[in-house]
């Protein structure tokens, strides 16, 4: 553990107020991710799409390797088309006491990130919580007990998630104190501690390859204000409370990492379809919005709400959670909708659910993904996507894109490659390609189809079918 001296801590706080199966030893320097408007981009200016999974181990000691995640699991994910993982850590474990950082714990998280990078899988490093702390009704202690101030309000026993937010007075009082920036036992505000903690974590990832960025806080809850968020959303909370808090975190991270994308989140109520009012907290040009899709009912407003708001703010929007079920029909419908919106996504598997009636299962590769969501997608487009679609019944995948750059509208240099992930489970007997405007430059039945646009072509149309 690292114990900061009072002087150093006060000074610090003042300053802060894609190949699928082959390890990357022989790979070129991994591309850094940025964005152009709504698109993730790599350092060539290609539009990048990620299909990922969440990996948040909620059982002490709160890192995936302790639950058994290892190389065979990383390889399994890569072989099934996963090119990103939302890699969660617990503030409770990073800073077990105010100002005391457990660097050995952070190193365990970083080792998993390095293992994923070996298989060219990006990590979105995520500060994760669900209902704050076990003492106020959570199923795990994502946030520290020393940061939990319930002021004697009662706790509803074993309410489950997300019911705890609505039934536990202690839960809402704790969040109210967090948003008021109540002082921790050492006299420093809780939000200042959180921001400084994030800077300490980011410093350990700043030079690591295949870091997608940082997800600042998982599913922030408005506290007592939540009734006002239904059905019209939380404009006062998101703009007046949540954005200033996440601005502190963004500014703290930028003291140690100037380059990686910073993904801020709207209120948890957005997960269920309320309107999204979340602004870019600092106007950072390397920002993104992390939003979730657990919309209730037949009409899915979560995707459009998130994409519309991220577009209005000029940032990239990524669906960083959806699923939490094993209904193949519903999961297929969701991923079809994501394709229609040309959006990147990260799946939350049912095995990761942790409730009074369902303990979290080990983070093995098969437990992190569901067969129904494995599908082809364009992982890198040397141009600007216009549409893509997959019919899982026939195995037909179509992709259309312009050959001009998303950033400048100018053409790519000759030879720039578009890459399409084609998982073996979707094409067990191989595939055939029909292409207009581009030539296939990869070997037959390669798991990553590579295309090079024909000079002078403005658009490319590609159809992949099972052999």
Phi, psi and omega per residue, in radians:
X1 nan 2.654 3.095
X2 -1.929 2.120 3.089
X3 -1.807 2.027 3.107
X4 -1.383 2.398 3.020
X5 -1.180 2.750 -3.129
X6 -1.018 -0.715 -3.124
X7 -1.136 -0.813 -3.104
X8 -1.149 -0.702 -3.116
X9 -1.151 -0.760 -3.140
X10 -1.126 -0.693 3.109
X11 -1.113 -0.759 -3.134
X12 -1.119 -0.746 -3.138
X13 -1.167 -0.595 3.110
X14 -1.163 -0.693 3.136
X15 -1.205 -0.465 -3.004
X16 -1.571 -0.485 -3.087
X17 -0.831 nan nan
X18 nan nan nan
X19 nan 2.419 -3.064
X20 -1.931 -0.688 -2.962
X21 -1.908 -0.190 -3.056
X22 -1.698 2.176 3.063
X23 -0.983 2.729 -2.899
X24 -1.634 0.400 -3.117
X25 -1.004 -0.666 -3.089
X26 -1.689 0.098 -3.077
X27 -1.332 2.729 3.044
X28 -1.195 3.027 3.111
X29 -0.934 2.224 -3.067
X30 -1.110 2.459 -3.111
X31 -1.240 2.387 2.998
X32 -1.388 2.477 -3.132
X33 -1.682 2.406 3.005
X34 -2.344 -2.700 3.056
X35 -2.685 2.698 2.968
X36 -2.200 1.840 -3.071
X37 1.015 -2.200 -3.064
X38 -1.369 -0.175 -3.007
X39 -1.718 2.343 2.820
X40 -1.197 2.499 3.137
X41 -2.403 2.729 3.027
X42 -1.782 -3.078 -3.045
X43 -1.284 -0.116 2.986
X44 -1.546 -0.148 -3.059
X45 1.549 0.102 3.090
X46 -1.283 2.584 3.072
X47 -1.397 2.178 -3.071
X48 -1.851 2.406 3.009
X49 -2.107 2.413 3.070
X50 -2.012 2.423 2.912
X51 -2.017 1.974 -2.989
X52 -2.329 -3.097 3.090
X53 -2.333 2.806 3.020
X54 -1.640 2.501 3.038
X55 -2.440 1.711 -3.120
X56 -2.253 1.887 -3.076
X57 -1.606 1.953 -2.959
X58 -1.700 0.166 3.129
X59 -1.833 2.314 3.094
X60 -0.899 2.356 0.255
X61 -1.677 0.420 2.899
X62 1.231 0.482 2.982
X63 -2.341 2.512 -2.953
X64 -1.047 -0.592 -3.121
X65 -1.079 -0.536 3.112
X66 -1.149 -0.444 3.088
X67 -1.570 -0.021 3.075
X68 1.922 -0.028 -3.132
X69 -1.155 2.236 -3.099
X70 -2.563 -2.866 -3.008
X71 -1.081 -0.709 -3.122
X72 -1.108 -0.510 3.121
X73 -1.306 -0.723 3.062
X74 -1.066 -0.736 3.120
X75 -1.122 -0.707 3.107
X76 -1.028 -0.794 3.129
X77 -1.062 -0.805 -3.123
X78 -1.086 -0.729 -3.125
X79 -1.139 -0.364 -3.139
X80 -1.823 0.372 2.965
X81 1.527 0.098 3.129
X82 -1.370 2.191 3.090
X83 -2.107 0.193 3.096
X84 -2.704 2.582 3.057
X85 -2.329 2.290 2.982
X86 -1.503 1.818 -2.953
X87 -1.723 1.852 -3.020
X88 -1.547 2.568 2.984
X89 -2.270 2.878 -3.122
X90 -1.896 2.172 3.033
X91 -0.973 -0.653 3.107
X92 -0.941 -0.657 -3.119
X93 -1.498 -0.568 3.121
X94 -1.186 -0.742 -3.057
X95 -2.249 1.314 -3.046
X96 -1.136 -0.425 3.027
X97 -2.354 2.679 -3.089
X98 -0.961 2.127 3.105
X99 1.401 0.021 3.136
X100 -1.879 2.048 -3.090
X101 -1.879 2.322 3.118
X102 -1.627 1.576 -3.103
X103 -1.171 -0.460 3.091
X104 -1.147 -0.646 3.079
X105 -1.157 -0.811 3.130
X106 -1.032 -0.665 3.129
X107 -1.111 -0.605 3.086
X108 -1.109 -0.712 3.079
X109 -1.150 -0.738 -3.133
X110 -1.136 -0.618 3.116
X111 -1.097 -0.678 3.060
X112 -1.154 -0.703 3.078
X113 -1.050 -0.723 3.131
X114 -1.157 -0.643 3.078
X115 -1.125 -0.767 3.092
X116 -1.081 -0.720 3.131
X117 -1.064 -0.575 3.112
X118 -1.005 -0.537 3.122
X119 -1.805 0.364 3.063
X120 1.026 0.687 3.078
X121 -1.874 2.175 3.113
X122 -1.289 2.593 3.031
X123 -1.991 2.214 2.928
X124 -1.703 1.815 -3.053
X125 -1.306 2.194 -2.880
X126 -2.228 2.169 2.995
X127 -1.453 1.917 -2.907
X128 -1.931 2.446 3.002
X129 -2.621 2.680 2.943
X130 -2.410 1.840 3.101
X131 1.220 0.524 2.903
X132 1.244 -1.356 -2.986
X133 -2.624 2.654 -3.117
X134 -1.007 -0.531 -3.081
X135 -1.160 -0.302 3.113
X136 -2.040 0.446 2.979
X137 1.802 0.058 3.100
X138 -1.299 2.808 3.090
X139 -1.505 -0.120 3.079
X140 -2.781 2.897 -3.097
X141 -1.749 1.339 3.078
X142 -1.169 -0.646 3.094
X143 -1.887 2.700 -3.000
X144 -1.255 2.661 3.041
X145 -1.114 -0.609 -3.116
X146 -1.197 -0.273 3.092
X147 -1.715 0.076 -3.032
X148 -1.794 1.944 -3.140
X149 -2.097 1.737 3.139
X150 -1.658 -0.175 3.051
X151 0.971 0.575 3.085
X152 1.439 0.011 3.095
X153 -1.160 2.566 -3.057
X154 -1.284 2.707 3.100
X155 -1.902 2.253 3.030
X156 -1.306 2.095 -3.062
X157 -1.217 2.297 3.047
X158 0.812 0.887 -3.111
X159 -1.284 -0.408 -3.060
X160 1.488 3.038 -3.118
X161 -2.019 2.336 0.100
X162 -1.651 0.184 -3.071
X163 -0.958 -0.525 -3.096
X164 -0.986 -0.584 -3.121
X165 -1.126 -0.538 -3.048
X166 -1.678 -0.310 -3.000
X167 -1.984 -0.208 -3.039
X168 -1.901 1.880 3.066
X169 -1.008 -0.633 3.141
X170 -1.067 -0.630 3.123
X171 -1.055 -0.845 -3.067
X172 -1.267 -0.581 3.083
X173 -1.189 -0.649 3.108
X174 -1.073 -0.812 3.118
X175 -1.129 -0.668 3.117
X176 -1.028 -0.730 3.126
X177 -1.194 -0.609 3.094
X178 -1.142 -0.772 -3.134
X179 -1.225 -0.408 3.053
X180 -1.432 -0.039 -3.140
X181 1.033 0.818 3.110
X182 -1.042 2.594 -3.120
X183 -1.251 2.404 2.999
X184 -1.270 3.040 -3.136
X185 -0.982 -0.399 3.139
X186 -1.591 0.082 3.106
X187 1.568 -0.110 3.123
X188 -1.598 2.444 -3.107
X189 -1.042 2.554 -3.140
X190 -1.041 -0.694 -3.128
X191 -1.185 -0.611 3.091
X192 -1.167 -0.682 3.054
X193 -1.058 -0.792 -3.095
X194 -1.084 -0.782 3.137
X195 -1.104 -0.767 3.131
X196 -1.143 -0.659 3.075
X197 -1.041 -0.768 -3.116
X198 -1.118 -0.708 3.101
X199 -1.084 -0.683 3.126
X200 -1.117 -0.705 3.103
X201 -1.186 -0.839 -3.081
X202 -1.051 -0.578 3.129
X203 -1.042 -0.477 -3.135
X204 -1.449 -0.197 -3.098
X205 -2.030 -0.087 -2.985
X206 -1.022 -0.618 -3.078
X207 -1.806 0.141 -3.101
X208 -1.437 2.449 3.071
X209 -1.286 2.700 3.073
X210 1.060 0.683 2.929
X211 -1.722 2.044 -3.126
X212 -1.279 -0.591 -3.116
X213 2.676 -2.795 -3.052
X214 -2.236 2.247 3.059
X215 -1.695 1.956 -2.819
X216 -1.204 -0.658 3.128
X217 -2.813 2.317 3.122
X218 -1.442 2.186 2.947
X219 0.812 1.090 3.091
X220 -1.077 2.425 -3.062
X221 -1.902 2.393 -3.065
X222 -1.236 -0.205 -3.068
X223 1.337 -2.478 -3.066
X224 -1.038 -0.331 -3.079
X225 -1.371 -0.082 -2.973
X226 -1.004 -0.595 -3.124
X227 -1.038 -0.494 -3.127
X228 -1.300 -0.176 -3.087
X229 -1.490 -0.151 -3.134
X230 -1.972 2.238 0.073
X231 -1.760 0.088 -2.942
X232 -1.756 0.197 3.111
X233 1.510 -3.033 -3.014
X234 -2.128 1.116 -3.074
X235 -1.081 -0.707 -3.113
X236 -1.186 -0.790 -3.115
X237 -1.155 -0.806 -3.056
X238 -1.194 -0.718 -3.113
X239 -1.462 -0.593 -3.012
X240 -1.719 -0.320 -3.079
X241 -2.149 -0.959 -3.036
X242 -1.217 -0.759 -3.138
X243 -1.097 -0.824 3.097
X244 -1.053 -0.639 3.091
X245 -1.101 -0.862 -3.106
X246 -1.200 -0.441 3.034
X247 -1.101 -0.685 3.079
X248 -1.029 -0.744 -3.109
X249 -1.180 -0.758 -3.137
X250 -1.074 -0.768 -3.139
X251 -1.130 -0.644 3.120
X252 -1.148 -0.793 3.139
X253 -1.106 -0.663 -3.111
X254 -1.167 -0.252 3.035
X255 -1.215 -0.418 -3.080
X256 -2.087 -0.315 -3.091
X257 -2.494 1.915 -3.079
X258 -1.600 -0.143 -2.874
X259 -1.994 -0.677 -3.018
X260 -1.207 2.649 3.121
X261 -1.175 2.468 3.089
X262 -1.927 2.028 -3.110
X263 -1.788 1.957 3.064
X264 -1.627 2.813 -3.100
X265 -2.173 2.585 2.987
X266 -1.424 -3.094 3.119
X267 -1.081 2.649 3.073
X268 -0.969 -0.513 -3.113
X269 -1.060 -0.415 3.105
X270 -1.144 -0.453 3.119
X271 -1.029 -0.426 -3.058
X272 -1.871 0.156 2.959
X273 1.866 0.063 3.084
X274 -1.224 2.691 -3.138
X275 -1.000 2.583 -3.072
X276 -1.790 2.113 -3.127
X277 -1.993 0.182 -2.931
X278 -1.277 2.102 3.062
X279 -1.507 2.882 2.946
X280 -1.179 1.984 -2.954
X281 -0.999 -0.598 -3.106
X282 -2.133 -0.029 -3.015
X283 1.292 0.248 -3.118
X284 -0.982 2.227 -3.125
X285 -1.220 -0.262 3.115
X286 -1.912 0.941 -3.113
X287 -2.039 2.750 3.055
X288 -2.492 2.837 3.050
X289 -1.902 2.153 3.024
X290 -1.656 2.071 3.114
X291 -2.383 2.783 -2.998
X292 -2.041 2.759 -3.107
X293 -2.234 1.644 2.971
X294 -2.200 0.698 -3.063
X295 -1.061 2.431 3.132
X296 -1.666 2.632 3.123
X297 1.569 -3.069 -3.038
X298 -1.442 -0.450 -3.087
X299 -1.728 2.157 -3.113
X300 -1.644 1.756 3.096
X301 -1.616 -0.174 -3.072
X302 -1.068 -0.781 -3.103
X303 -1.141 -0.870 -3.099
X304 -1.159 -0.679 3.098
X305 -1.045 -0.811 -3.108
X306 -1.170 -0.792 -3.119
X307 -1.199 -0.673 3.128
X308 -1.126 -0.738 -3.124
X309 -1.223 -0.722 3.127
X310 -1.131 -0.646 3.090
X311 -1.130 -0.701 3.135
X312 -1.118 -0.535 3.141
X313 -1.587 -0.113 3.133
X314 1.274 0.494 3.141
X315 -2.079 2.913 3.094
X316 -1.466 2.410 3.092
X317 -1.918 2.333 -3.139
X318 -2.283 2.313 3.031
X319 -1.369 1.769 -3.034
X320 -1.644 -0.071 2.970
X321 -2.622 2.437 2.896
X322 -2.864 2.909 3.049
X323 1.807 -1.966 -3.070
X324 1.087 0.355 3.137
X325 -2.421 2.986 3.059
X326 -2.172 0.626 3.102
X327 -1.653 1.804 -3.042
X328 -1.065 -0.637 -3.125
X329 -1.127 -0.787 -3.139
X330 -1.192 -0.713 -3.134
X331 -1.148 -0.667 3.092
X332 -1.128 -0.728 3.125
X333 -1.095 -0.685 3.123
X334 -1.139 -0.830 -3.111
X335 -1.200 -0.528 3.000
X336 -1.064 -0.740 -3.121
X337 -1.176 -0.659 3.089
X338 -1.111 -0.721 3.076
X339 -1.048 -0.753 -3.122
X340 -1.064 -0.520 3.120
X341 -1.670 0.016 3.121
X342 0.909 0.905 -3.048
X343 -2.024 2.555 3.022
X344 -1.380 2.621 -3.098
X345 -2.578 2.798 3.076
X346 -2.390 2.188 -3.008
X347 -1.489 2.443 2.981
X348 -1.851 2.006 -3.069
X349 -1.399 2.640 3.096
X350 -1.065 -0.532 -3.132
X351 -1.064 -0.412 3.141
X352 -1.497 -0.174 3.105
X353 -1.064 2.406 3.100
X354 -2.309 1.881 -3.131
X355 -2.354 2.987 3.095
X356 -0.979 -0.473 -3.110
X357 -1.780 -0.030 -3.088
X358 -2.539 1.737 3.061
X359 -1.238 2.575 3.137
X360 -1.096 2.417 -3.140
X361 -1.614 2.822 -3.107
X362 -1.022 2.563 -3.095
X363 -1.443 1.033 3.056
X364 -1.388 2.827 3.111
X365 -0.936 -0.908 3.132
X366 -1.093 -0.487 3.120
X367 -1.337 -0.305 -3.080
X368 -1.594 -0.233 -3.048
X369 -2.340 2.789 3.083
X370 -2.114 2.386 -3.096
X371 -0.967 -0.525 -3.062
X372 -1.212 -0.303 -3.126
X373 -1.726 -0.083 3.131
X374 -1.311 2.105 -3.045
X375 -2.769 2.804 3.088
X376 -1.228 2.706 3.099
X377 -2.896 2.749 3.112
X378 -1.474 1.814 -3.104
X379 -1.305 -0.445 3.095
X380 -2.663 2.181 -3.103
X381 -2.041 2.104 3.046
X382 -1.417 1.226 -3.052
X383 2.800 -2.734 3.136
X384 -2.124 2.077 -3.117
X385 -1.050 2.506 3.040
X386 -1.977 -0.578 3.057
X387 -3.002 2.653 2.840
X388 -2.580 2.708 -3.041
X389 -2.728 2.554 3.111
X390 -2.315 2.272 3.038
X391 -1.834 1.810 -3.077
X392 -1.180 -0.389 3.136
X393 -1.225 -0.771 -3.100
X394 -1.719 -0.245 -3.076
X395 1.325 0.369 -3.110
X396 -1.620 2.163 3.095
X397 -2.071 2.309 3.101
X398 -2.153 2.549 3.128
X399 -2.488 2.316 3.022
X400 -2.239 2.372 3.103
X401 -2.662 2.664 2.994
X402 -1.445 2.736 -3.092
X403 -1.617 0.151 3.138
X404 -1.669 2.645 -3.099
X405 -1.214 2.491 3.106
X406 -1.197 -0.470 -3.077
X407 -1.444 -0.643 -3.018
X408 -2.144 -0.256 -3.051
X409 1.361 0.032 3.126
X410 -1.563 2.759 3.134
X411 -1.235 2.708 3.026
X412 -1.293 2.772 3.044
X413 -1.133 2.613 3.114
X414 -0.955 2.433 3.104
X415 1.608 -0.097 3.111
X416 -1.062 2.386 -3.006
X417 -1.791 2.358 2.881
X418 -1.697 2.378 -3.072
X419 -2.120 2.265 -3.138
X420 -2.122 2.131 3.115
X421 -1.377 2.224 -3.127
X422 -2.220 1.536 -3.071
X423 -1.046 2.522 -3.102
X424 -1.085 -0.573 -3.132
X425 -1.137 -0.415 3.086
X426 -1.525 -0.408 -3.111
X427 -2.346 1.121 -3.049
X428 -1.123 -0.470 3.136
X429 -1.805 0.256 -3.092
X430 1.641 -3.102 -3.087
X431 -2.580 2.896 3.017
X432 -2.241 2.665 -3.002
X433 -2.180 2.324 2.935
X434 -2.005 2.207 -3.057
X435 -2.373 2.343 3.033
X436 -2.054 2.085 3.102
X437 1.713 -0.065 3.132
X438 -2.600 2.711 3.100
X439 -1.893 2.496 3.047
X440 -1.356 2.185 -3.111
X441 -2.062 0.086 3.065
X442 -1.688 2.909 -3.140
X443 -1.281 2.759 -3.135
X444 -0.992 2.360 3.082
X445 1.088 0.350 3.042
X446 -1.056 2.504 -3.127
X447 -1.185 -0.377 2.998
X448 -2.063 1.910 3.076
X449 -1.302 2.236 3.116
X450 -1.989 2.358 -3.094
X451 -2.236 2.475 3.039
X452 -2.144 2.181 -3.096
X453 -1.116 2.493 3.051
X454 -1.296 2.293 -3.139
X455 -0.929 2.375 3.114
X456 1.587 -0.118 3.138
X457 -1.527 2.327 3.141
X458 -1.528 -0.513 -3.104
X459 -2.379 2.759 3.080
X460 -2.255 2.398 3.060
X461 -2.193 2.216 -3.079
X462 -2.246 2.371 3.042
X463 -2.240 2.214 3.108
X464 -1.998 2.278 3.110
X465 -2.291 2.757 3.093
X466 -1.206 2.487 3.081
X467 -1.382 nan nan
